[in-house]
Amino acid sequence: MIDYRLHVFRQVAELRSLTKASKALHLSQPAVTKHIKLLEEELRLPLFIRSASGVSLTDAGTLFLRHVRETEKARAAVLEKLQAPAGRLTGRLRLGSSMTVTSYYLPEVLVGFRKEHAGVTCDVVEGNTEIIVGLLLDQRIELGLVEGPCRRREVQVRPFYEDEIIWIAAPSDPLARITNPTPAALLERPIISREQGSGTRRVVEMALRQRGISLSRIRLGQELPSTEAIKRMVAAGAGIGYVSRLSVAQELASGKLVQIQCPKLRIKRPFSLLIPQGPDPVGIARAFSLFITGK
């Protein structure tokens, strides 16, 4: 029973809500409250501060949550060693992946990983870089795969692939007929862009700043939440856009879109694996980390 109470405690602590925890656990709220009360009586310490907006951890609760997480990691490590002689891992891995990685890089990785670990199921949650970082810090996922920069101290960042962001236009666009246009020429055209919080947008805006170009010079034609939508709008002649080279190979080959070659605004960026700070991953998360980074 104490092990299950720890599970209930972690759900309440990470969701910061008895109501949300009861839904996640498929328990009634009074049952969740009873588990927490019994655990606090067992420890002789209050773990939560209750308020109208939800619950927050006491200092003792924060320390205990760290202990519970470390205990679960240690248990996973033991399970990995027990399974090692049979050469197999079983279970589920919760992955968070930003949109470009999900659509154009991750599928082949998952196929390769499943060939090596047939007993593993990967659950993938998609969102922009900002969302994935939030899910990782909230312990909703075990690993994150993103194309945008992450400078959060609570997160380890391990690059696993070098991508290039390229500028695209419809064949009829005025820039399509210009050889090596300047960055200023690009910024004279309406730009079809990803939304705020997108890793791709952050990388492009960072590159512009590094070259001394003010973001106020951007003529924002349209914000869109996906690369596919950007490609379609650019192909329709609404302006130029920027996307991962991985995402546009078919359109460039067919001539539906053309690449604008701007040597002074070449943009490289890594795809990165995000891991919570602390001990290295164990079990399935460790196997996936080694598979995708090669180290």
N, C-alpha and C positions, 0 to 999 in steps of 0.2 A: 504493500500500500504506500509506503514512504516513497518508492520510486515513482509511482504514478503522481503523487503529490508534487514531486519535483517537476514533473512534466507540466502539471497544471500551473505551478508557480511560474515556470518559464514563459508559458503562453500569456499569462496575465502581465508579467513584467515587460515582455517585448511588445505586446499590443497596447499596454497602458490602459486597459479597459476590462472590467469584469464581463461586460456584455459581449464585447468582441471575442473574448476568450471562450465564453460559454458557447458561442456559435461555432468557433473553430474546433472546439473539443466535442461538440454535439452533446453538451450537458446543459442542465438547467442552471440559471445564474445562482440560485440558492446552493446547488451542489458545488459549484466552483467556490463560492464564498466559504462553504463548510470546509473544503479541502485546505484553503488558505488559512482559515482559523485554526484548524488542527495542526498545520505545519508551524504556525507561529507559537502555538502552545507547546509543541515539541521542542522548539528552539528557545522558547522563553524570551522571544524578541519580536517586536513589531517589524514587519517586512515592507508594509505599504502605508502610505498616507492617503486616506480617502478624501475626495472632494467632489463637488458637483460636476466637475469637468472630467472626472475619471480617477485614476490612481497613479501615484508616483512612488518610486522606491525610497525607503529610508537609507541611511548610510549602511546599516546592517543588510538591508535588502540588496543594495548594489554589490556589496562584497559577496553575498550569498549567490547572486546571479552569476558572478564570475566563477565561483566554485562549481556551480551546476554545469556551466558550459565546459569547464575544464574536465569535469567528471565524464561528461558525454563524449568529449574528444578522446579521453583515455580509454573509454569503453570501446569506441570505434577502432582505436589502434590495436587493442587486444583482439577484436574480431578479425581485423585484417591479418594479424599473425596466425590466428587459428585457421583462417581460410587459405593462407599462403601455400601450405603443402599440397592442397588440391589444385592450386593454380587458378583460383577463381574468386571473383568478387560478386556479391549479390546485393541488391537493394536499389534505392533511388537516389539520384543526385539532383538537387535543385539549382538550376543555372538561371542567371539573368543575362540577357544579351541585348545590346543596343541594335537598332533596326538594320543598319547596314551589315553588321556582322551576322545577324540572324538570316538575312535574305541571301547574302552572296558569299559567305565564308563558312558558316557553321554547319550546314547540312552534310557536306563531305566529311567534316571532322566527326560528326556524330556517327556516320556510317562506319568510319574507320575505328572509332572507339568501341562501337558495339561488336565489331568483328573480334576484337581482343577481349571484350568483357560482355559476353552475351547475356549474363545474368543481371546486368545493370540497366535500369530505366532512367533516362534523363528527362526531367520536367523542365521546360524552358518558358521563362516569362520574358516578354519583350517590352522594351521601353527605351526612351532616349537615355543618354549617358547619365544625366542628372537623376532620373528615376531609378536606374540600376544601382547607382551609388547609394541612394536612400534605402533601397530594398536590402542591400548587403549590410549596411549599418544597423538596420532593424532586424537582422537575422532571419529575413524571409527567404533568402537564398544563401547558398554556401559559397558560390563563386560568381564573379561577374566578368563579362566579356564586352569590352567597349572600344569605340573608335575615338572617343574624345579624351582630352586631358583630365586627369584627376590629381588634385594636390591635397587631398584630405589626409591628415596625419594618421587617422585611424585605419588607413588602407594601404596595403602593399600593392605596388604596380609592377607587373612583369610583362614586358612586350613579347609578342609572339609572331607578329607579321608586320611587314612594312607596306603600307598602302600609299597610293597617290590620289590626291583630289585633283580633278581636271575640270576645266571650263568647257561647257558645251553650248551649242547653238543649233538652230535649224539651218539647213543648207541655204535658205533664202535670206538669212540674217546678214545685215551689212558687215558684221565682223568676220563672217565666214569667208569673205573674199580678201581679207587683209592678212598679209604675212607678218607674223610676230608683232601683234599690236601691243601698245604700252598698257600698263595697268590703268592709266588715266582713261584710255579709250574704252576699256572694259567697263569702267565705272560710269561712263556716259550712257550705257544701255540699262534698261530695267533688269533687275536681277531677281530671279525666282529662287527663293531661299528656304531652307529648313527653318523650323520654329525655334524660339528661344529655348535653351536647354539641350539642344541637339549638339552632339559632339562634333559633327562635321562643321556646323556653323561656328562653333567656338574656335576650331582650328583655323578656319578661313579668316575670321576676324583677328585672331592672334597674328597670322601671317601679314595681314594688312598693316596692323599696328607696327610690327617689326620693320616694315618697309617705310614707315613714316606716313602712312596714308590714314587720314581721319575717317572713322566709320560714318561720320555725318555726310560724306561724299557718296555713300551708297544710295542708289536709286532703287529702293525696294519695290519690286513689281508685285510680288505676292509671297506670303509665307505659306508653306504647305507642310503637312506632317509626315510625308514619306518621299523617298527617292523616286518611286514609280510615278507619283503625281507630278513631281518636278520635271521628269523626263517628258511626260505627255504635254505639259503646258509649254515647255521650251520647244518641242517639236511642232506645236501649233503656232509658233511665232510670237509668243507673248514677251519674249526677252531671252536673256542668257541665264545659265545656271551653273552650279558647281556640284559635282557628285564624285563618288568613288569610281576609280577606273574599273574596278571589278563589276560595278553595277551596269555599265553601259557598253560592254563589249559587243553585244548583238546589234545594238542600234548603230554603232560606229561602222561595223562590218557591212550592214545593209544600206548605209548612207542616209538613214532616217535622221540621224544627228551627226554633227561634225565636232571635232575637238578644236577649240581655239588655242593655238600654241602661243603662250605668253611666257617667254623665257624668264622674265623678271618677276614672275609670280607663280613659279613652280612650288607646289605644296606637297610635301611628304608628311606622313603621320603614321605612328604605330597603332596597330590594334593591341590592346593590353588585357591581360588577365588581372582581375582585382581579387585580392585575398584580404580578409580582416587581419589587422596587426595582431601579433602574438605568435603562438606556436604554429609551425607549418601545418598544412592540412594533413589529415590522415584518411585512411580507408579509400573510399571511392573518389573523394575530392582530391586526394593526393595523386591517385592514378590518372585522373583527368588532367590535373595540372602538369604532370610529367609528360603526358601524351601531347598536349597542345603546345607546350613550350620547348619540349625536348630536353629539359633539365630540371 
